[in-house]
Amino acid sequence: MLDGIRVVDLTRILAGPYCTMLLGDLGADVIKIEIPERGDDTRQWGPPFAEGGESAYYLAANRNKRSLTLNLKSDRGLQVLRDLIRQGDVVVENFRAGTLEEWGLDYDTLQELRPGLIYCTITGYGYDGPYRDRPGYDFIVQALGGFMSVTGPIDGEPTRAGVAIADLASGMFACSAVLAALFGRERTGSGQRIDISLLDSQVALMSYVASNYLVSGEPPKRYGNAHPNIVPYEAFKARDGYIAFAAGNDRQWATFCNAVGRAEWGVDARFSTNPARNRNRGVLIKLLNELFQGRDVAEWIALCEAIGLPAGPINTMDAVFDDPQVRARELKLDFPHPTAGSVPLLASPLNIPTSPTGVRLPPPLLGQHTDEILAEVLGYDAEAVSALRREGIV
């Protein structure tokens, strides 16, 4: 779908690479620019490492890209970057705010180099406000953006998510903004300046929890695995493990009560409506905990499936990739790799049957495509490339 779109990728770690990987999944030619000899920091973020030395963390966010090493601390390196931008459609970077301006590559200059360029920055806190110059880390933003205040045990400590949700959300929001800007350029010919921040993304992810506060004026509290608005909607301990169970409306609740021989719960004034269940959640959850402990997880899953209610086991990652639905959707794939033979990768979630996405390129080795890009994209001859190598530019 993005065939013919070239992305100059000046990002590293996770938020930026996740954005550009999604663009690559959609068919864009993503040129990942990395520091010579060192590359993206995440190449060293292990163990585990794949055969050949690539870290699993790096592999997770860098498929469908080509790698070019380039010393951006040199004038000659910046000139090569300018040449690349002239041949690009999108620039994505996640340097400290204002870094490209310091290199003489402010938005207006970028538009002169490549009219219609889409320029996307991803920073911790955005390009204005008192925190503009602070370093942005997912963990800190999860704390600052309110997420940790509502995550974790009711009586325990605030807890971060087990994955870097602020980074990943920023990458997804950035990808959406780039796609919108490309669509707009098709109609107007104009470029766009996109300012994505981890904090903005994290606050946006608070969604209905933030809305609960804005409407009520009451700061939300932690509910553990429970839902602040829907009851029951949480994890319960079955006889042999835990199950995630939800009755999202009164009809589902009554159906469940009838199926488990507790029809009286469905008409009990304390439990018959969701607001009533919410007010009396302590009493109801105690009853449900006793009920769920009477059967195995598989029995509860079978019952809920039979009556059309949502439920699922709380899987470890090995169980996730052994799940028949995950296998049916082919969410794990093995792809050829130049040093590892093959590497296991997650499939793209962008499932568009009419214009299928897929893995065209494995996560690249450091500088793997440097000569190819300099010749193919910029038209440099062999002597020019050799000179850049001698000077330590690539």
C-alpha distance (Angstrom), angle and dihedral (degrees) to the residues before:
residue distance angle dihedral
M1 . . .
L2 3.80 . .
D3 3.80 95.0 .
G4 3.80 108.1 149.3
I5 3.82 94.1 24.9
R6 3.80 113.1 118.1
V7 3.81 120.4 -157.1
V8 3.81 121.3 -161.6
D9 3.80 101.0 -151.3
L10 3.81 114.3 -156.8
T11 3.79 94.4 165.2
R12 3.77 135.9 111.6
I13 3.82 140.6 178.6
L14 3.84 109.1 31.1
A15 3.82 122.8 -54.0
G16 3.81 95.8 57.7
P17 3.82 96.8 37.5
Y18 3.79 90.3 49.0
C19 3.82 90.0 54.2
T20 3.79 93.6 48.9
M21 3.81 92.1 43.9
L22 3.81 89.4 57.1
L23 3.81 89.5 50.1
G24 3.81 88.1 49.6
D25 3.81 90.4 49.9
L26 3.80 87.1 56.6
G27 3.80 90.9 55.2
A28 3.81 105.0 -91.9
D29 3.81 119.9 143.8
V30 3.81 100.2 -118.0
I31 3.80 116.4 -164.5
K32 3.80 108.7 -163.6
I33 3.80 110.6 -155.2
E34 3.80 113.6 -153.4
I35 3.79 138.8 178.7
P36 3.84 110.3 -95.4
E37 3.82 114.5 -101.3
R38 3.82 93.6 0.1
G39 3.78 108.6 48.4
D40 3.78 127.1 173.6
D41 3.82 110.4 0.2
T42 3.78 91.0 -126.1
R43 3.81 91.7 66.6
Q44 3.83 84.2 80.5
W45 3.81 97.3 41.6
G46 3.78 100.5 110.1
P47 2.90 177.6 -154.5
P48 2.92 113.1 56.7
F49 3.80 100.8 67.7
A50 3.78 127.7 174.5
E51 3.78 119.9 -122.3
G52 3.79 104.3 -73.9
G53 3.79 95.8 34.8
E54 3.82 108.2 -80.9
S55 3.80 112.0 139.5
A56 3.80 118.8 -122.5
Y57 3.81 88.4 -128.2
Y58 3.81 92.0 57.4
L59 3.81 92.0 45.1
A60 3.82 90.1 55.1
A61 3.81 96.2 67.0
N62 3.80 108.8 25.7
R63 3.80 112.3 64.8
N64 3.81 119.5 126.7
K65 3.82 94.2 32.8
R66 3.79 138.4 111.3
S67 3.81 119.7 -138.4
L68 3.80 124.4 -133.3
T69 3.79 120.5 177.3
L70 3.80 114.6 -142.6
N71 3.81 133.9 168.7
L72 3.79 102.9 -135.1
K73 3.80 92.4 -178.4
S74 3.80 89.4 74.2
D75 3.81 128.8 75.4
R76 3.79 90.4 -129.2
G77 3.79 91.1 51.7
L78 3.79 90.9 51.6
Q79 3.79 89.1 50.3
V80 3.80 90.1 55.1
L81 3.80 88.0 49.5
R82 3.79 90.6 52.7
D83 3.79 89.5 50.5
L84 3.80 89.9 52.2
I85 3.79 92.8 48.2
R86 3.81 89.5 54.0
Q87 3.79 87.1 59.6
G88 3.80 95.4 43.0
D89 3.77 138.3 88.3
V90 3.80 100.6 -161.3
V91 3.80 134.4 28.9
V92 3.81 117.3 -164.4
E93 3.81 119.7 -176.0
N94 3.78 137.5 165.2
F95 3.80 102.8 -169.2
R96 3.77 121.6 134.0
A97 3.80 109.7 -65.2
G98 3.80 111.0 -79.0
T99 3.82 97.7 16.1
L100 3.80 95.8 124.0
E101 3.80 90.2 47.0
E102 3.81 87.9 55.9
W103 3.81 87.7 54.3
G104 3.79 90.4 53.9
L105 3.79 92.5 -103.4
D106 3.78 103.2 117.1
Y107 3.80 118.6 155.7
D108 3.81 95.3 -92.9
T109 3.80 91.4 50.5
L110 3.80 90.7 48.1
Q111 3.81 89.4 53.2
E112 3.80 89.6 52.4
L113 3.80 90.3 51.1
R114 3.79 92.8 47.5
P115 3.82 116.7 8.4
G116 3.79 109.8 -143.6
L117 3.80 94.1 24.7
I118 3.80 117.2 159.3
Y119 3.81 107.5 -137.7
C120 3.82 115.7 -167.5
T121 3.80 124.2 -176.9
I122 3.80 123.5 -169.0
T123 3.80 114.6 -165.3
G124 3.77 137.6 156.5
Y125 3.79 97.3 -104.4
G126 3.80 109.3 4.2
Y127 3.77 133.4 -108.1
D128 3.80 98.0 -64.5
G129 3.79 138.0 39.2
P130 3.81 131.3 64.3
Y131 3.83 93.6 -70.1
R132 3.81 95.2 54.0
D133 3.81 94.2 113.8
R134 3.80 98.2 42.0
P135 3.80 118.2 111.2
G136 3.79 110.7 -107.1
Y137 3.80 120.5 -132.8
D138 3.79 125.0 172.2
F139 3.81 93.6 -131.2
I140 3.81 93.0 52.2
V141 3.80 91.8 46.4
Q142 3.80 92.1 49.8
A143 3.80 86.3 56.4
L144 3.80 97.2 42.5
G145 3.80 94.4 43.4
G146 3.81 94.1 56.9
F147 3.79 98.9 -109.6
M148 3.79 96.0 116.7
S149 3.80 91.9 50.6
V150 3.81 90.3 66.8
T151 3.82 98.5 35.2
G152 3.78 126.0 85.3
P153 3.80 137.9 34.9
I154 3.79 117.1 -26.5
D155 3.80 92.2 -116.3
G156 3.81 97.1 26.3
E157 3.76 135.8 84.6
P158 3.82 125.1 -68.3
T159 3.79 108.2 -87.6
R160 3.78 135.3 -153.3
A161 3.78 122.0 -136.3
G162 3.79 116.0 -93.4
V163 3.82 89.8 -119.1
A164 3.80 129.3 45.7
I165 3.79 95.8 -96.7
A166 3.83 96.5 168.1
D167 3.80 90.5 54.0
L168 3.79 94.2 44.8
A169 3.79 93.8 45.3
S170 3.81 90.5 49.2
G171 3.79 89.0 52.6
M172 3.79 91.8 50.7
F173 3.81 93.5 45.6
A174 3.80 89.6 48.1
C175 3.80 91.2 51.1
S176 3.81 90.8 50.2
A177 3.80 91.1 49.7
V178 3.81 92.1 49.0
L179 3.80 91.2 50.3
A180 3.82 90.7 49.7
A181 3.81 90.2 48.8
L182 3.79 91.7 50.2
F183 3.79 89.9 50.1
G184 3.79 89.9 49.5
R185 3.80 91.0 49.9
E186 3.79 89.9 55.6
R187 3.81 88.4 61.0
T188 3.80 102.0 35.3
G189 3.81 107.2 18.8
S190 3.80 89.2 -131.1
G191 3.79 127.2 131.8
Q192 3.77 124.4 -132.9
R193 3.80 138.4 -139.1
I194 3.82 111.2 -139.7
D195 3.82 121.6 -165.8
I196 3.83 111.9 -168.7
S197 3.79 120.8 174.8
L198 3.79 132.4 -171.0
L199 3.80 91.1 -133.2
D200 3.82 93.5 51.6
S201 3.78 89.3 49.0
Q202 3.79 94.3 48.3
V203 3.80 93.2 48.7
A204 3.81 89.5 48.1
L205 3.82 89.4 52.7
M206 3.80 89.7 59.4
S207 3.82 85.8 74.4
Y208 3.82 111.3 151.8
V209 3.83 91.9 12.5
A210 3.80 89.3 59.7
S211 3.80 89.4 43.5
N212 3.82 90.4 52.6
Y213 3.80 88.0 57.0
L214 3.82 95.5 43.2
V215 3.81 91.5 51.7
S216 3.81 98.7 40.2
G217 3.78 102.9 29.3
E218 3.82 87.7 -136.2
P219 3.83 116.9 122.1
P220 3.83 107.9 -123.1
K221 3.78 118.3 -115.1
R222 3.78 133.2 -145.9
Y223 3.77 117.9 -84.5
G224 3.80 99.6 179.5
N225 3.80 106.1 -136.7
A226 3.81 92.2 -17.1
H227 3.80 127.5 102.2
P228 3.81 121.0 -115.6
N229 3.81 93.7 -139.5
I230 3.82 108.1 25.2
V231 3.83 126.3 61.0
P232 3.01 125.2 -138.4
Y233 3.79 97.6 26.0
E234 3.80 111.0 124.3
A235 3.79 147.6 77.0
F236 3.79 120.8 -62.0
K237 3.80 129.7 -169.1
A238 3.77 111.8 -117.7
R239 3.79 124.1 -168.8
D240 3.83 94.1 -84.7
G241 3.81 105.3 20.6
Y242 3.78 145.0 -30.1
I243 3.79 130.2 -53.0
A244 3.79 131.0 -165.2
F245 3.80 108.8 -136.3
A246 3.80 134.2 176.7
A247 3.79 137.0 -179.7
G248 3.77 100.4 -168.5
N249 3.79 98.3 -174.7
D250 3.79 141.5 16.3
R251 3.81 93.4 -97.0
Q252 3.80 91.3 56.0
W253 3.79 90.5 46.4
A254 3.81 92.9 52.5
T255 3.81 90.6 46.5
F256 3.79 90.9 53.2
C257 3.81 93.4 47.0
N258 3.80 91.4 52.4
A259 3.81 92.4 46.4
V260 3.81 93.9 53.9
G261 3.78 96.3 43.3
R262 3.79 95.5 -105.0
A263 3.81 99.2 111.2
E264 3.81 89.5 146.6
W265 3.82 89.8 67.9
G266 3.78 90.0 60.3
V267 3.82 92.6 59.6
D268 3.82 98.4 33.0
A269 3.82 106.8 118.1
R270 3.80 89.0 -133.9
F271 3.80 92.6 58.4
S272 3.81 110.3 19.6
T273 3.81 96.2 95.4
N274 3.79 130.6 38.8
P275 3.84 94.6 -117.8
A276 3.81 88.4 52.1
R277 3.81 92.2 47.5
N278 3.79 89.1 49.4
R279 3.81 92.2 52.2
N280 3.79 91.1 47.5
R281 3.79 98.7 36.0
G282 3.81 93.9 127.3
V283 3.80 93.1 59.9
L284 3.80 94.6 40.6
I285 3.80 96.7 47.1
K286 3.80 90.4 52.1
L287 3.81 89.5 54.4
L288 3.78 92.0 46.8
N289 3.81 93.3 48.5
E290 3.79 88.9 56.0
L291 3.80 91.1 47.3
F292 3.80 97.4 48.6
Q293 3.80 93.1 50.6
G294 3.80 89.3 66.5
R295 3.83 96.5 72.3
D296 3.79 139.8 39.8
V297 3.80 121.5 -102.8
A298 3.81 92.6 -108.2
E299 3.81 91.0 53.6
W300 3.80 91.6 52.2
I301 3.80 91.9 47.1
A302 3.81 90.7 51.0
L303 3.79 92.4 48.5
C304 3.80 94.0 48.2
E305 3.79 91.6 47.2
A306 3.81 90.5 50.9
I307 3.82 92.5 53.8
G308 3.81 96.0 37.6
L309 3.79 99.9 -110.7
P310 3.82 124.8 140.6
A311 3.80 115.5 -107.5
G312 3.76 137.1 140.3
P313 3.80 143.2 172.4
I314 3.80 118.4 -102.1
N315 3.77 96.9 -114.1
T316 3.77 129.7 -157.7
M317 3.80 113.6 -139.2
D318 3.80 93.6 -95.7
A319 3.80 89.3 55.3
V320 3.82 90.6 46.6
F321 3.79 92.6 59.7
D322 3.81 91.1 43.0
D323 3.80 92.0 52.9
P324 3.82 112.1 115.3
Q325 3.81 93.3 -133.6
V326 3.81 92.3 50.4
R327 3.80 89.2 48.7
A328 3.80 91.7 47.1
R329 3.80 91.1 52.3
E330 3.83 89.4 48.1
L331 3.80 92.7 -131.8
K332 3.79 91.9 161.4
L333 3.78 122.2 56.6
D334 3.77 137.5 170.2
F335 3.78 114.7 -132.9
P336 3.82 130.5 -171.7
H337 3.80 114.3 -99.8
P338 3.82 128.6 -170.5
T339 3.81 96.9 -126.9
A340 3.81 105.5 17.5
G341 3.78 96.9 47.1
S342 3.78 88.1 -130.7
V343 3.78 134.9 -3.4
P344 3.82 129.4 -152.0
L345 3.79 110.5 -119.0
L346 3.77 137.4 177.7
A347 3.77 113.1 -110.0
S348 3.79 118.5 -120.8
P349 3.81 113.0 -90.1
L350 3.82 88.3 -147.2
N351 3.77 94.1 100.6
I352 3.81 107.2 -178.1
P353 3.81 107.3 160.7
T354 3.81 93.4 -172.1
S355 3.82 91.3 54.1
P356 3.81 104.6 19.3
T357 3.76 120.8 -149.7
G358 3.77 121.3 -149.9
V359 3.76 147.5 149.5
R360 3.79 109.4 -70.1
L361 3.80 96.6 163.0
P362 3.82 131.3 26.0
P363 3.81 118.0 -128.0
P364 3.81 101.0 -70.7
L365 3.77 128.7 -114.5
L366 3.78 113.5 -114.6
G367 3.81 107.6 -74.3
Q368 3.79 91.6 -8.7
H369 3.80 93.8 145.0
T370 3.80 100.7 33.1
D371 3.81 97.2 114.3
E372 3.79 92.3 39.5
I373 3.81 93.8 52.8
L374 3.81 95.3 43.8
A375 3.80 90.6 52.0
E376 3.80 100.7 36.4
V377 3.80 101.4 37.8
L378 3.80 102.5 27.8
G379 3.80 101.5 26.6
Y380 3.82 94.6 -127.6
D381 3.78 113.3 163.6
A382 3.81 124.4 -133.0
E383 3.80 93.6 -94.7
A384 3.81 92.4 52.0
V385 3.80 90.6 50.8
S386 3.82 91.5 47.6
A387 3.79 89.8 51.2
L388 3.81 91.0 52.8
R389 3.79 89.6 51.7
R390 3.82 93.0 49.2
E391 3.80 90.1 51.5
G392 3.83 92.5 48.7
I393 3.80 92.3 -117.9
V394 3.82 94.1 126.6
